[in-house]
Every structure is written in C-alpha cells, then in structure tokens.
Amino acid sequence: MNLSRKEQRALHVLALGGRILHERGHESGAEGNGGRKITRVTCVTREGLILADCDLAVFAALKRKRLIESRGGGPYRISRRGRMAVRPQFDNQGG
C-alpha cells in the first residue's frame, strides 16, 4: 500500500500507543448535520507529545484507507489493517 511520509509517521505513532483526538464543527448547515464534520485533529503520542505533521489531509487519507478507526465516539486509533500496513522499524518495538 502506498503511504506518504506523513501518513507513515502518523501510523508509527499510533502503532506505539498514540491516538488521534478529533473535534467536530459547531456550525449548523442547510442539511441539518451541524456538528458532524470533523474540523480539527490532534495526533498525540503515548507520552503525551503532539505530532505536528498530522493534519486534516493526513487524517482523511488514513480514514479513507481504513487504517484508523474510532469506537464509540472515542479517539481514533490504529486498526488491524493499519497494523499490517505500517512498515516495520526498530522503534516500533515500543522501547
């Protein structure tokens, strides 16, 4: 699977126990789905640091490729498919 450098970096963070926090918009549109669209994302590492490279475009690509998932409205985490797609590197061993 072809992944950009930013997507790969975000997947590495998620594979090590990170998460993507999301915020939804509060404007109400003509369709009546106000507050459903994700307007801001923050990728947080296991240690609580923020990954600056993770933006809405990277988030949308990872979500479209089903490499991340959210359960019960919680933060987005790496999916099983994402674990299979991430390239193995020494630092993915978690310590």
C-alpha positions as CSV (number, residue, x, y, z in Angstrom):
1,M,0.0,0.0,0.0
2,N,1.4,3.4,-0.9
3,L,1.6,5.7,2.1
4,S,3.1,9.2,2.2
5,R,5.8,10.0,4.6
6,K,3.4,11.9,6.9
7,E,0.9,9.1,6.8
8,Q,3.6,6.6,7.7
9,R,4.9,8.8,10.5
10,A,1.3,9.1,12.0
11,L,0.9,5.3,11.7
12,H,4.1,4.7,13.6
13,V,2.9,7.0,16.4
14,L,-0.4,5.2,16.5
15,A,1.3,1.7,16.5
16,L,3.2,2.7,19.6
17,G,0.0,3.5,21.5
18,G,-0.8,7.0,20.3
19,R,-4.2,8.4,19.4
20,I,-5.8,11.0,17.2
21,L,-8.2,13.3,19.0
22,H,-10.8,15.0,16.9
23,E,-13.1,18.0,17.2
24,R,-16.3,18.4,15.3
25,G,-17.7,21.6,13.8
26,H,-20.4,23.5,15.6
27,E,-22.0,25.3,12.7
28,S,-25.4,24.1,11.5
29,G,-25.6,23.6,7.8
30,A,-28.6,23.7,5.5
31,E,-28.6,19.9,5.5
32,G,-29.2,19.8,9.2
33,N,-26.0,17.9,10.0
34,G,-24.3,20.6,12.0
35,G,-21.5,19.4,14.3
36,R,-21.0,16.1,12.4
37,K,-18.0,17.1,10.2
38,I,-14.6,16.8,11.8
39,T,-12.9,20.2,11.7
40,R,-9.7,19.7,13.7
41,V,-7.4,16.7,14.6
42,T,-4.5,16.4,17.0
43,C,-2.2,13.3,17.0
44,V,-1.0,12.6,20.5
45,T,1.8,10.1,21.2
46,R,1.8,7.6,24.1
47,E,3.9,10.1,26.1
48,G,1.5,13.0,25.5
49,L,3.5,14.8,22.9
50,I,1.8,16.3,19.8
51,L,2.8,15.2,16.3
52,A,2.8,18.4,14.2
53,D,2.7,16.6,10.8
54,C,-0.7,15.1,11.4
55,D,-3.3,17.4,9.8
56,L,-6.8,17.0,8.3
57,A,-5.5,15.8,5.0
58,V,-3.4,13.0,6.6
59,F,-6.3,12.1,8.9
60,A,-8.7,11.9,5.9
61,A,-6.3,9.7,3.9
62,L,-5.8,7.3,6.8
63,K,-9.5,7.1,7.4
64,R,-10.3,6.6,3.7
65,K,-7.8,3.8,3.6
66,R,-9.3,2.3,6.8
67,L,-6.0,2.4,8.6
68,I,-7.5,4.1,11.6
69,E,-10.8,3.6,13.4
70,S,-12.8,5.1,16.3
71,R,-15.0,3.1,18.6
72,G,-17.9,4.6,20.5
73,G,-17.0,8.2,19.6
74,G,-13.6,7.8,21.2
75,P,-10.3,8.9,19.8
76,Y,-9.1,7.3,16.6
77,R,-6.6,4.5,16.9
78,I,-4.7,2.3,14.5
79,S,-6.9,-0.5,13.0
80,R,-5.8,-4.1,12.3
81,R,-5.4,-3.1,8.7
82,G,-3.2,-0.2,9.7
83,R,-1.0,-2.5,11.8
84,M,-0.5,-4.7,8.7
85,A,0.3,-1.6,6.5
86,V,2.8,0.1,8.8
87,R,6.4,-0.6,7.8
88,P,8.5,-2.4,10.4
89,Q,11.1,-0.2,12.1
90,F,13.2,-0.7,15.1
91,D,11.5,2.0,17.2
92,N,8.1,0.2,16.7
93,Q,9.1,-2.2,19.3
94,G,8.0,0.2,22.0
95,G,11.1,0.8,23.8
